[in-house]
Amino acid sequence: MSAHATPEPMTARKSGPLRGVAEVPGDKSISHRSLIFGAMAVGETKITGLLEGQDVLDTAAAMRAFGADVVQHGPGAWSVHGVGVGGFSEPADVIDCGNSGTGVRLIMGCMATTPIVATFTGDASLRKRPMGRVTEPLSLFGTQAYGRKGGRLPMTVVGAAQPVPVRYALPVASAQVKSAVLLAGLNAPGETVVIEREPTRDHSERMLLGFGAQLSVEKTAEGHGENDSQVCAVRKPRGDEVWRSVGWRTRCAERKNLFGGAMENKVPEKSACGLPSNVVIAMAGRAVQFSDGEWRARLTPEQYRVTRQQGTEPPFRNAYWDHHEDGVYFSVCSETPLFDSRDKFESGTGWPSFTRPIEPKFVAAQVDESHGMRRIEVHCAVDGAHLGHVFEDGPKPTGL
């Protein structure tokens, strides 16, 4: 009724209960994160109830541009085949995030510690919003950002080639900035810590834990006087903790393998020879590097012998030669996904054998002429971990 109309009496009567089904639309913040976290995971993430507004669709397009396979199967039903933490490829075009501040800031975070370059823009409204509050903490990892005056879009972000862990206290409460720093920390060695004086929404923390990230949240008195602050820490696993719990990751029904904690604890590569390798793996330019003493502290003696000294496990008496569970094998020395169980085959050698790596750039090879024979030694290209030897007598697609 108009405020200027003549008042009319109205009568209210008791009626029966409302019955029916109400469809609640998906949450936009969670929809953004579902697509982004799925792209950072290894394997397939299935999403239902995705809010298909333009902002979220722009994020889906961005994940495709970074190399993920994002597919819509029906209203609100999507799947994302991710590339793994640190696996984003450099986009061929500018990333247009439309009107989404959440999208652009979280995407900046998840590519900030990968050595690629991406340029971001948005609509007229988003281009007026400063990005400095997220690019400033990302710069602590070694990331560089070049934008318009005032830190505004369009902006080019250069990911850190050798990121370092960060401890960052949020000057202003912001779930977007907190999330961006945590995502960047997933691909940085060691532990990245975010301190927030005022708790913000925890969508990212809850979802990252669901995806398998190693993340903890605790209340502390750090950062301000009488009130407690909240500390969120995300890190790469290491040492015997890695060996026990993170060397193998199993696919789940709805999100098929999870974030790379560090990694496979055994020699996951085809081998027809039990002799160790005498080759020297060049570590210059490796993304993950530590001193010999640091490697010894991070790895168990057996892990160190195999991965850093090119050792060999006994055939038919190692953890994964007869292992058939569905999942992904990782490098024990870093967060790098190496092999998919679907590519595993029985070689008769007594060692885990695979027809191909998940991503060719994650595995490197060199000629090994030790022990009076010519072999091909393979190792993780990211951390230099020795994986074994390959021979040209395997099944397709590689024939190795």
C-alpha positions, 0 to 999 in steps of 0.5 A: 500500500502506498504511503499516500493511499487511504488506509484500509482495514485488514484482517489476519486469520490463523491458517495451516502450516506452509508445505512444500520445497524451497530450493536455496541457491548456493552461497557465492563465497563457497562457490568461488572457493569450490572452483578454486580449491578444486583446481588446486587439488589433484584429480576430480572435484564434483560440485553440486549447488554451485551458484551460477552467477556471473561472478562465479562463472568468471572464476570458472573461466579463470580456472580453465585459463590456468589449466584446470578442466572445468565442466558444467554437467547440469544446473548447479552440477560441475566438475573440476579436474585440478592440476595440483598445488603449484601446477597452474600453467601460465594463462594465454590471455588476461584474466577477467574477474568481472565484478568479483573482488573475492575471485580476483584476490583468491586467484592472486593468492593461489598463483602467487607462489607459482613461477608464472605471470598473469594479468588481471582485470575486471569491470569498471567497479572492480577496477576502482577497488585497490588490490594493495591489501592482498598484494602487500602480504603476497609480496612477502612470499617473493611475489611481484605485482604491477598495477595502476596508480593506487594498486588498482586493476589491470594488474600483472602478478609475477609468481615467486619462483622460490617462495618463502614461508610468511608470518602475517598479521592482518591489519584489518579483518578480511577473509579475502586477504586471509584466504589469499595468504593461506592459499599462497602458503600451500606452495611455500616450504615450511609453515605460513601463519596468518594472525587475525585480531578479529575472526572473519568467516572461515569458509576457506579454513573449513574447506581446505581441511576438507580438501586435505590441506594441513591447516590448524587454527588456534586462539592466542594472545598474540597481536593485541592486548587483552583480547585473544587473536586467532592464528591460522597456520598452513604448512607442507608436511615433512619428516616421518609425519609425511612418511606415515600419513601423507605419502599416499592419498586416497580418492574420495567419492566427491573429491578425488584426491586431495591437496599434496601434502608431501608425498610418496615415501617410496620409489614410485617408478618403473624399474627393471634393475635393483642397482643404485644410481651413481648419477649426480642430480643437478639441484640448481634451479630446483624449486625446493632446495635444502642443505644436506643437513636439512634433508637429513632432518626432514626425511627418515634415514630410508627416505634420505638414502633413496631420494638423496643418495639414489638408493634402491629398495628391495624388490617385492619387499617395499610398501607399494609394489603390490599396492592397488588402492585408488589414489595419487603418489607424491614426492616425499620431498615436496608437494609434487604429485607424480603418478596416478594409480590408474597408470600403474601396471604390473611389471614383474620387477617388484617395484611400483611401475607406471606408464606415465607421470601425472604431469611430464614437467614434474619428472626429469630424466638423465642417462646413467652409465654406472655399473657398466650399463646404460640406464635412464635415471628419473627424478622429481624435477621440483625437488631432485628426489631420485625415483628410479630407472625406466626402460623402453619396454613398457606399455603405452602411452609412453612405452617406458 
